[in-house]
């Protein structure tokens, strides 16, 4: 799904004052799942380790249970992985993005057509 073209890159689901997920947090979770590293996931997104770690802490605290578990270690050790809840939150968020895109597709197309008419 092209998040930029659909505008869904900005879908933010607020569950409570502390628990929410949006595109950045979902992308970070996806990066951690793919790389096994908070640092690598953050770097791939152009953010510092400190920022990535802060988002992981906010996710874990906001949901009241860890979405990401970490293990300390030196070279070749340590790392991070999504918990079962982390995988569920990420999968449900991505499903909501798809459902939203499907639900609004006709309206988005109509608005894009209106923009084309105006610019001509």
Secondary structure, DSSP 8 states (H G I E B T S, - for coil): --HHHHSGGG--EE-SSS-EE-HHHHHHHHHHHHHS-HHHHHHHTT--HHHHHHHHHHHHHHHSS-SEEEE--STTS-EEEE-HHHHHHHHHHHHHHHHHHHHHHHHHHHHHHHHHHHH-
